[in-house]
Every structure is written in C-alpha cells, then in structure tokens.
C-alpha cells in the first residue's frame, strides 16, 4: 500500500508539472483546446492504471504525451466516420481560444506536413521534449529526429511564407504565441477523476486476468452489491457525449446565450421534443447542433436555464460542458441542498461552495437565489459550483442574471434601491443610492472604463444618466429630454450609450455624449430588450412580422441580424 501511495504522489507531481505542456502539444495536432484537454485527461487516467510502466519510462512525460496523442487521434477518426455518415462538415479550430489568423495558419500548416515531421516539430516546440526524449518515444535515432526537425521547419516556413514577411522570426513568434495562449487557457487537470478512472481500468484488467467467467461474475456481483449501499449522488461523474444532429424542423429556441458578435449558443427543442445545444461561430450563417445526453436532457426546458460560464462552457442544472456540448460531466453535489425561494427561481443545482472574500480571475458572476434571498455569486467555471461573496452590501435583488455584471476586476450589482459596485473583485464595495420615491426604473451599462446608470423618473418626461468614464472612480450626471419607457441599456466599446424603448417608443436610442442627448436609430426593433454578451457586445432582442429576432449592434447605426435555427423565444442568458 505504501508503494502505491508513493507512486500516486509521484504521478500527481508529474501530472501537475506537465499538464499545460501536454495540452499545448496535443492542441498543435487537433487545433481544438477542448479536445486537447480531454485527451490529456484520459491519458492521465490510463497512465494511473499502469504506474510502474509510466514511471519506468525513460521520459514519463513523453510517454504520457504519446498516450494523449493516440487518444486524440482515435477520437478524431471516430468523429470523421460519424461526420461522413451524417454528411456534415466538422468545424475545426473553434475551441475556447478565438481563432486568430496566425494560429489557424500555423495549425493548418502543421497538419499538411508528413506525420513523422509533424510529430517531431510538435514534440520539440510545443511539448518541450528533448531530442533524446523524442527519439526514445518514436523509436528512431537522434540523428533521424534532427533531420525530421530540419525538413519539417523548412516545409513549415515555405507554407507560411505567403502571408508572413519576416519568415523565421515571425514563425517562431507565432509558435511561442500559440503555445503561450494554449498554456494560459489550459487550466488544471481533474486529478481525482483521473485517479478514479485509472483505478477502474486497473480493476477491469485484473478481472480479465483472473480468468474464468465465474471469477468475473463474482467480482461484478460484489461491485453491484457495494454500489447498492452508495448514494447515487456520490458516484463518480462519468463523461456523457452529445450527438451531432440536424436542427431541421426544430420547434423553438427559447434561450439565447451570446459569447460575442459572431458566436452564440442556444437551447433548441428538436422536432422529436428532445433538447439540443446549438452553436454558431459565424453570426448565424451556420449552426452546429448537439443533442443532449439523456441525463442532461431531463434538466432542459424546466426551471433550470443553461448558464454560459465561458466561451465554450455551459452549465445546465448539475451538468457541465467545457467544449460546447460535445461532452458533459456531472458536478459534485454539495451536502444540504438549499430550498427554493418564494419567487420560484431555483437554487444552484450543485449546492454552494465555501464563501469567498473576492472573485477569482476568470470566474463569472451571476445572481442565485437560496433560501428566499437572491444574491450575487461567483461560479467556478471548472466545476460549476457557486460561491457567495462575503462582503456584498445587504440590498435586495431579484433572480435576473442581467442585474449583475463583471467587467475585468470590477463587479456591478443592480438592486431595488441602489447600484452596488466593487472595483477590486468583491473585497470592498461602494453604493450609489437611488431614491425610490422619484425613480421608476434604472438600467446598468458597462464596457471597459465606461459605466452608465440610466434612470427614468416616475414623471416619464426625462431620462437621467449617471456616467463614469474611469471605471467608477468619478461620476457625472446628465439629464436629457428623452421620454421613453426603457427596456435596457448597453455601452459600446467606444463609449456610445445605447438605450431601447418599449411599446410605441420601441427603437434603439444612442447617445454619443454620455447621456446628454439621444438620437434614434433607423431600424425599428419593437418590442426590444438590450443585453450584454459575454465579451461586452450589445445584442438586441427585437420583433418583426416573423416573430422574435436577434440583432448585434456593430455600431450605433448598424445592426446585424442573427439567424436562428428555430423560432426564437423570450429568454436571454
């Protein structure tokens, strides 16, 4: 037992030290960060199942990399066969990293190289393996590896030469940039899951070696008996796969989740009445639709709405996908599930984690309702678990996630009687009170250093705008003669303030002077809701003769329609 514990500790050290390098190396083969992360995670599990072989290799890291590459290659082949049967074009290079021209050109050029040259380049430049480690891993002399690197570099330079002027420095810089981007986005491995899966593989292999159906049956019976005494919520999370399907004849798309001006996710109800997660990366011209696994499908269309946590990460009830719906895992449920509040907004399905004094970098902020109270909470994008912030002022808010905005390290919370905000991630808070006797409604708009609080008095004859051009440190107030019933506000990257009216006033209004004056846009989008995408882009839900439509505000005067794969609904997350 002691030897196994020591091996586990050594493997854990290996995994923690090598994870980001391994992900970067596999990414250079796949062009998809989610696939690279999954392949490395599976490689860790397989390495855990055979610790002696892993740690006994000349280079354990190179050995694990070989496993991860083979896993990625096997999955790619299965996906290609599935795509051929469905006659669908698989979209590559569409992972959580935004596709830059340099990154796309580099990965495509690598994929055109002969396999031996590509493997040598990727292992050397992306996975940080030495010549000796590469030679041992592929079973070739060091001199052969040197030759493959030389020929591969020459071919790579020639292929990228058409778009890069200073060839060798630029290619080297692109390699460093791509590798740095992937390492920064790789996150950390799920080591407990890897060790659990490794132990499962060990048990299966030992059962097979025991020989005889009787022995296997006894082991299986023992496992069934043991599992009967384990509560279902304590079982280890298994990965569930989404299935690529056609959205033809889809019934509705009640939830729309914008990442930026061109990337959207949405929950779609298919013709079969099942649910799917749809995604577009080209502004609605093409959609990829992934049917939800059975266990996840049960949570769709009910009280729990999908929540966009990161560009490719979606939480639906207790289930989380980090690759846009290709794979789902069930999070670890916390003990003591909170009760539902009186307004019927469901609490976090996974329960609550430990309270935090500040929001960690990269964690989104939302509103969650627990035991009758709705409060801002940060969500761990790696697990889907919600965490309360300890220093939030005791003002009441409702369950609308649009009432809270995270903008870099600042957090903005719209309550019923004030605007609460923190400029240091939630460690300390300030409040801008609003008079409930004179204020009918107000809206928050944040983008970069521009912050606007748009207030409509009860008299309805004017609009007051409190603005800060330095991220909330200093404030100014402007009043215009604009009289409209507001249904949202949003700020463009250049500081232009957009506002949408309702009913007969339903059009987009724009202010270029921080709220002193407003002008109406030429396009009428009535009735309309003006919301903020994950990256701050302004998106409008409007209506026309065909029903609900969605528009992206490219500027104060230019609005681009997003074509949905099914009739739109009235839910925006």
C-alpha positions in Angstrom: 0.0 0.0 0.0 2.8 2.4 0.9 4.4 1.8 -2.5 1.1 2.5 -4.3 0.7 5.8 -2.3 4.2 6.9 -3.2 3.6 6.1 -6.9 0.3 8.1 -6.7 2.1 11.1 -5.2 4.8 10.8 -7.9 2.2 10.6 -10.7 0.4 13.6 -9.2 3.5 15.6 -9.3 4.2 14.6 -12.9 0.6 15.4 -14.0 0.6 18.9 -12.3 4.0 19.8 -13.7 3.4 18.6 -17.3 -0.3 19.3 -17.8 -0.1 22.6 -19.7 2.8 21.4 -21.9 0.9 18.3 -22.8 -2.2 20.2 -23.7 -0.2 22.6 -25.8 1.4 19.7 -27.6 -1.9 17.9 -28.4 -3.5 21.2 -29.4 -1.0 21.5 -32.2 -2.3 18.2 -33.6 -6.1 18.9 -33.0 -6.5 22.7 -33.3 -9.2 22.3 -30.5 -8.4 23.2 -26.9 -11.3 21.2 -25.5 -10.2 18.1 -27.4 -6.6 18.5 -26.2 -7.7 18.9 -22.6 -9.9 15.8 -22.8 -7.1 13.7 -24.5 -4.6 14.7 -21.8 -7.1 13.9 -19.0 -7.8 10.5 -20.5 -4.0 9.9 -20.8 -3.6 10.7 -17.1 -6.2 8.1 -16.3 -4.5 5.4 -18.5 -1.1 6.3 -17.0 -2.5 5.9 -13.5 -3.8 2.4 -14.3 -0.2 1.4 -15.1 2.0 3.5 -12.7 5.1 1.2 -13.0 5.2 1.4 -16.7 4.6 5.2 -16.7 7.2 6.0 -14.1 9.6 3.4 -15.5 9.7 5.0 -18.9 12.9 6.9 -20.0 10.8 10.1 -20.0 7.4 9.7 -18.2 6.1 13.0 -19.6 6.9 11.9 -23.2 5.2 8.6 -22.5 2.0 10.3 -21.3 2.2 12.6 -24.3 2.2 9.6 -26.7 -0.9 8.2 -24.9 -2.7 11.6 -25.2 -1.8 11.9 -28.9 -3.1 8.4 -29.6 -6.3 9.2 -27.7 -6.9 12.4 -29.7 -6.1 10.6 -33.0 -8.6 7.8 -32.2 -11.4 10.3 -31.3 -10.7 12.3 -34.4 -11.1 9.2 -36.6 -14.4 8.3 -34.9 -15.7 11.8 -35.4 -14.7 11.7 -39.0 -16.5 8.5 -39.6 -19.6 9.9 -37.9 -19.4 13.1 -39.9 -19.2 11.1 -43.1 -22.3 9.1 -42.2 -24.3 12.2 -41.3 -22.8 14.1 -44.3 -21.8 17.0 -42.1 -18.8 19.2 -42.2 -16.9 19.2 -38.9 -15.9 22.7 -37.8 -12.3 22.7 -36.6 -10.3 25.4 -34.8 -13.4 26.5 -33.0 -12.4 25.9 -29.4 -12.3 28.3 -26.4 -9.4 30.2 -27.9 -10.6 32.8 -30.5 -9.3 31.8 -34.0 -6.6 34.3 -34.9 -5.2 34.2 -38.5 -1.7 33.2 -37.2 -3.0 30.4 -35.1 -5.2 29.0 -37.9 -2.4 29.3 -40.5 0.1 27.5 -38.2 -2.1 24.6 -37.2 -3.2 24.1 -40.8 0.4 24.1 -42.0 1.3 21.6 -39.3 -1.5 19.3 -40.5 -0.1 19.3 -44.0 3.3 18.1 -43.0 4.2 14.4 -43.2 3.3 12.7 -39.9 6.9 12.0 -38.8 8.0 15.6 -39.4 4.8 17.0 -37.7 5.3 14.8 -34.6 9.0 15.8 -34.3 8.1 19.6 -34.5 5.1 19.3 -32.1 7.0 17.3 -29.5 10.1 19.6 -29.7 8.4 23.1 -30.0 5.1 22.6 -28.2 5.6 19.8 -25.7 9.2 20.9 -24.7 10.7 17.4 -25.2 14.4 17.0 -25.9 15.9 15.2 -28.9 16.7 12.2 -26.8 13.1 12.0 -25.4 11.6 12.2 -28.8 13.9 9.6 -30.2 13.0 7.2 -27.4 9.3 7.8 -27.8 9.1 7.2 -31.5 11.9 4.6 -31.7 14.2 6.4 -34.0 17.9 7.6 -33.7 18.6 11.1 -32.5 20.1 11.9 -35.9 16.9 11.0 -37.6 14.9 13.2 -35.3 17.3 16.1 -36.1 16.7 15.5 -39.9 13.0 15.4 -39.4 13.0 18.7 -37.5 15.1 20.3 -40.2 12.9 19.2 -43.0 9.8 20.0 -41.1 10.9 23.5 -40.3 11.8 24.2 -43.9 8.5 22.9 -45.1 6.6 24.9 -42.5 8.4 28.1 -43.4 7.6 27.6 -47.1 3.9 27.1 -46.4 3.5 30.1 -44.2 5.8 32.3 -46.4 2.9 33.5 -48.5 1.4 35.5 -45.6 4.4 36.2 -43.4 7.1 38.7 -44.4 10.0 38.2 -41.9 9.6 34.5 -42.2 11.7 32.8 -39.5 11.3 35.3 -36.7 7.5 35.6 -37.3 7.0 31.8 -37.4 9.0 31.4 -34.2 6.9 34.2 -32.6 3.7 32.6 -33.8 4.8 29.3 -32.3 5.5 31.0 -29.0 2.3 32.9 -29.1 0.1 29.9 -29.8 1.9 27.8 -27.2 1.5 30.6 -24.7 -2.2 31.1 -25.4 -2.9 27.4 -25.0 -0.8 27.0 -21.8 -2.7 30.1 -20.4 -6.1 28.6 -21.3 -5.3 25.0 -20.4 -6.4 25.3 -16.7 -5.5 22.5 -14.4 -6.2 18.7 -14.6 -9.0 17.0 -12.7 -6.6 14.7 -10.8 -9.2 13.0 -8.6 -11.2 12.0 -11.7 -8.0 10.7 -13.4 -7.1 8.6 -10.5 -10.6 7.2 -10.1 -10.7 6.3 -13.8 -7.3 4.8 -13.5 -8.4 2.6 -10.6 -11.4 1.5 -12.7 -9.2 0.4 -15.5 -7.0 -1.5 -13.1 -10.0 -3.4 -11.7 -11.2 -4.3 -15.2 -7.8 -5.5 -16.2 -7.3 -7.6 -13.0 -10.8 -9.0 -13.5 -9.8 -10.1 -17.0 -6.6 -11.6 -15.9 -8.3 -13.6 -13.1 -9.7 -15.9 -15.8 -13.0 -17.7 -15.9 -16.5 -16.4 -16.1 -17.1 -17.4 -12.5 -14.4 -15.1 -11.1 -15.6 -12.2 -13.3 -19.2 -12.8 -12.3 -18.2 -12.8 -8.6 -16.4 -9.5 -9.0 -19.2 -8.0 -10.9 -21.7 -9.2 -8.2 -19.5 -7.7 -5.5 -19.4 -4.4 -7.3 -23.2 -4.3 -7.7 -23.7 -5.1 -4.0 -21.3 -2.4 -3.0 -22.8 0.2 -5.3 -26.2 -0.6 -3.8 -25.0 0.9 -0.5 -23.6 4.1 -2.1 -26.0 7.1 -2.5 -26.4 8.0 -6.2 -25.2 11.5 -5.7 -21.8 10.2 -4.5 -21.0 8.1 -7.7 -18.0 9.4 -9.7 -19.0 11.6 -12.6 -18.9 9.9 -16.0 -18.5 11.7 -19.2 -21.7 11.9 -21.4 -21.4 12.5 -25.1 -23.5 14.9 -27.1 -24.6 13.7 -30.5 -24.5 15.8 -33.7 -28.0 16.0 -35.1 -29.8 18.1 -37.7 -31.9 21.1 -36.5 -34.3 20.8 -39.4 -37.9 21.2 -38.2 -36.8 22.3 -34.7 -39.7 23.6 -32.7 -38.2 26.5 -30.7 -35.1 28.2 -29.3 -36.2 29.7 -26.0 -32.7 30.5 -24.7 -30.0 32.5 -26.5 -26.5 32.9 -25.0 -24.2 35.3 -26.9 -20.4 35.0 -26.5 -19.5 37.8 -28.8 -20.8 39.4 -32.0 -20.5 36.2 -34.0 -20.5 33.4 -31.5 -23.8 32.3 -30.0 -25.1 29.3 -28.1 -28.8 28.4 -27.7 -31.0 25.7 -26.2 -33.1 24.2 -29.1 -36.1 21.9 -28.8 -35.9 19.4 -31.7 -38.7 18.0 -33.7 -38.5 14.9 -31.6 -39.2 17.1 -28.5 -35.7 16.4 -27.2 -33.3 19.3 -26.4 -30.0 20.2 -28.0 -27.3 22.8 -27.6 -26.8 24.8 -30.8 -23.7 26.9 -31.6 -22.7 29.3 -34.3 -19.3 30.9 -34.8 -20.2 32.9 -38.0 -23.1 35.1 -36.9 -25.8 32.6 -37.5 -24.9 31.6 -41.1 -24.2 28.0 -39.9 -25.2 26.2 -36.7 -23.8 23.0 -35.2 -26.5 21.2 -33.1 -25.5 18.6 -30.4 -28.4 16.6 -28.9 -28.2 16.5 -25.1 -27.4 13.1 -23.4 -30.5 11.6 -21.7 -29.3 12.5 -18.2 -28.7 16.2 -19.2 -31.9 16.3 -21.3 -34.0 15.8 -18.2 -32.8 19.2 -16.9 -33.7 21.2 -20.1 -36.9 23.1 -20.7 -37.7 23.3 -17.0 -36.9 25.7 -14.1 -33.1 25.5 -14.8 -31.9 27.6 -17.6 -28.5 27.0 -19.2 -25.8 29.4 -18.0 -22.9 30.5 -20.1 -19.8 30.5 -17.9 -17.0 30.8 -20.5 -16.8 31.0 -24.3 -17.3 27.2 -24.6 -18.5 26.3 -21.1 -22.2 25.9 -20.3 -23.9 24.8 -17.0 -27.3 23.1 -17.1 -28.6 22.1 -13.7 -25.8 19.9 -12.3 -24.2 19.1 -15.7 -21.3 21.0 -17.2 -19.8 21.0 -20.7 -16.5 22.7 -21.4 -16.4 22.1 -25.2 -19.7 23.5 -26.4 -21.8 20.4 -25.8 -19.6 17.6 -27.2 -19.1 16.1 -23.7 -20.9 16.6 -20.4 -20.0 15.7 -16.9 -22.0 15.9 -13.7 -20.6 18.1 -11.0 -20.0 17.1 -7.4 -23.2 17.7 -5.4 -22.8 19.6 -2.2 -24.5 18.3 1.0 -27.5 20.1 2.2 -29.2 21.3 -1.0 -30.8 24.8 -0.3 -34.5 25.3 -0.5 -36.3 27.1 -3.3 -37.2 30.8 -2.7 -40.8 32.1 -2.9 -40.2 33.6 -6.4 -39.7 30.1 -7.8 -36.1 30.8 -9.1 -34.3 27.6 -8.5 -31.1 27.5 -6.3 -27.8 26.3 -7.8 -28.3 22.6 -8.6 -24.9 21.6 -7.2 -25.4 23.5 -3.9 -23.0 26.1 -2.6 -19.2 26.0 -2.2 -17.3 27.9 0.6 -17.9 31.7 0.7 -15.2 33.8 -0.9 -13.9 37.2 0.0 -13.2 38.1 -3.6 -14.0 36.7 -7.1 -11.0 34.8 -8.6 -9.9 35.9 -12.0 -11.9 34.4 -14.9 -14.8 33.4 -12.7 -18.1 34.8 -13.9 -20.6 36.5 -11.6 -24.3 35.7 -11.6 -27.3 36.0 -9.3 -28.5 32.9 -7.5 -31.5 32.6 -5.1 -31.0 30.5 -2.0 -33.4 30.1 0.9 -35.6 33.0 -0.1 -32.8 35.5 -0.8 -31.2 36.4 -4.2 -27.5 37.4 -4.1 -24.6 37.8 -6.4 -22.4 34.7 -6.6 -19.2 33.7 -8.4 -19.1 30.4 -10.3 -16.1 28.2 -10.7 -16.1 27.5 -14.5 -14.1 24.3 -13.9 -16.8 22.7 -11.6 -20.0 24.8 -11.9 -20.1 25.3 -8.2 -21.5 28.7 -6.9 -19.7 30.6 -4.2 -21.2 33.5 -2.2 -19.2 36.7 -1.8 -18.9 37.7 1.9 -18.7 41.5 1.7 -21.7 42.3 -0.6 -24.0 45.1 0.8 -27.3 43.8 2.2 -29.5 45.2 -0.6 -32.2 43.0 -2.2 -32.2 42.0 -5.8 -34.2 39.5 -7.9 -33.1 36.4 -9.8 -32.3 38.1 -13.1 -28.7 37.4 -14.0 -28.6 40.6 -16.1 -28.7 42.5 -12.8 -25.0 41.7 -12.2 -22.1 42.5 -14.5 -18.4 41.6 -14.1 -16.1 43.8 -16.1 -12.5 42.8 -15.5 -11.9 43.1 -11.8 -15.0 45.2 -11.2 -18.4 43.9 -10.2 -21.7 45.8 -10.7 -24.9 44.8 -9.0 -28.3 46.4 -9.7 -30.6 46.2 -6.6 -34.1 47.6 -6.0 -32.8 50.7 -4.3 -29.2 51.3 -5.3 -26.3 50.4 -7.5 -23.6 48.5 -5.6 -20.2 48.0 -7.1 -16.8 46.7 -6.3 -13.6 47.8 -8.1 -11.4 45.1 -6.5 -13.2 41.8 -7.3 -15.6 42.0 -4.3 -13.1 42.8 -1.5 -14.7 46.2 -0.8 -17.9 47.7 -2.0 -19.4 51.2 -2.7 -23.0 52.2 -3.2 -24.8 54.8 -5.4 -28.2 55.1 -3.8 -31.3 55.9 -5.8 -34.5 57.4 -4.4 -37.4 55.0 -4.5 -39.7 58.0 -4.4 -38.6 59.5 -7.6 -37.1 56.6 -9.6 -39.4 54.4 -11.6 -36.7 52.2 -13.1 -33.0 52.2 -13.9 -30.6 50.2 -16.0 -26.9 49.5 -15.9 -24.4 49.6 -18.9 -20.7 48.7 -18.5 -18.0 48.3 -21.1 -14.3 48.8 -20.2 -13.9 52.1 -18.4 -17.4 53.3 -19.4 -20.1 52.9 -16.8 -23.7 54.3 -17.1 -26.7 54.2 -14.8 -29.7 55.2 -16.8 -32.6 56.4 -14.6 -36.2 57.0 -15.6 -38.2 59.1 -13.1 -41.8 58.5 -12.3 -42.9 61.5 -14.3 -41.6 59.9 -17.5 -40.7 63.2 -19.1 -36.9 63.0 -18.8 -34.0 60.5 -18.6 -31.1 60.9 -16.2 -27.8 59.3 -16.8 -25.1 58.9 -14.2 -21.8 58.2 -16.0 -18.3 57.3 -15.1 -15.5 57.3 -17.7 -12.9 55.9 -15.4 -14.5 52.7 -14.3 -16.5 54.0 -11.4 -13.9 56.3 -9.6 -15.6 59.6 -10.6 -19.1 60.3 -11.6 -21.1 62.9 -13.6 -24.9 63.3 -14.1 -26.6 64.4 -17.3 -30.4 64.9 -17.9 -32.0 64.7 -21.3 -35.5 65.5 -22.5 -35.8 61.9 -23.8 -39.1 60.5 -22.7 -39.4 56.8 -23.3 -40.2 53.6 -21.4 -36.9 51.9 -21.2 -36.3 48.1 -21.5 -32.5 48.0 -21.3 -29.2 49.8 -21.8 -25.8 48.8 -23.1 -22.5 50.5 -23.8 -20.4 50.1 -26.9 -16.6 49.8 -26.8 -16.2 53.4 -27.9 -18.4 54.7 -25.0 -21.6 55.1 -27.0 -24.6 54.5 -24.8 -27.5 52.6 -26.3 -31.0 52.5 -24.8 -34.1 50.7 -26.0 -37.7 51.8 -25.5 -40.8 49.6 -25.4 -44.2 49.8 -26.9 -44.8 52.7 -29.3 -41.3 54.0 -28.3 -39.7 50.8 -29.3 -36.5 51.8 -31.1 -32.8 52.0 -30.3 -31.6 55.3 -29.0 -27.9 56.3 -29.0 -26.0 58.9 -27.0 -22.5 59.9 -28.1 -22.2 62.5 -25.3 -22.6 60.2 -22.2 -26.4 60.7 -21.8 -26.9 64.4 -22.5 -28.7 63.8 -25.8 -30.1 60.8 -27.6 -30.8 60.0 -31.3 -33.0 57.2 -32.7 -31.6 54.5 -34.9 -33.1 54.0 -38.4 -34.1 50.4 -37.6 -37.2 49.8 -35.5 -36.8 46.8 -33.1 -40.0 46.8 -31.2 -40.6 45.3 -28.7 -36.9 45.2 -27.7 -34.6 44.1 -24.9 -31.0 45.3 -24.9 -28.5 43.0 -23.3 -24.7 42.4 -22.9 -22.8 39.5 -24.5 -20.0 37.7 -22.6 -17.4 40.0 -24.1 -19.5 43.1 -23.7 -21.0 43.2 -27.2 -24.5 44.8 -27.3 -27.3 42.4 -28.5 -30.9 43.3 -29.1 -33.9 41.0 -28.9 -36.5 42.5 -31.3 -39.7 41.6 -33.0 -41.0 41.7 -36.6 -43.7 40.1 -38.6 -41.9 36.7 -38.4 -41.6 36.7 -34.6 -38.7 37.2 -32.3 -35.4 38.2 -33.9 -31.9 38.9 -32.6 -29.6 41.7 -33.7 -25.9 42.6 -33.0 -25.1 46.2 -32.6 -21.9 46.6 -34.6 -22.2 50.4 -34.1 -24.8 53.0 -33.0 -26.3 52.9 -36.6 -25.5 49.4 -37.8 -27.4 46.3 -36.6 -26.8 42.8 -37.9 -29.4 40.1 -37.7 -28.5 36.7 -36.2 -30.5 33.9 -38.0 -31.7 31.3 -35.5 -32.1 27.6 -36.3 -35.5 27.6 -34.8 -38.2 30.2 -33.8 -36.8 32.4 -31.0 -38.3 32.6 -27.6 -38.1 35.3 -24.9 -35.3 34.1 -22.7 -31.9 35.6 -22.8 -29.0 34.5 -20.6 
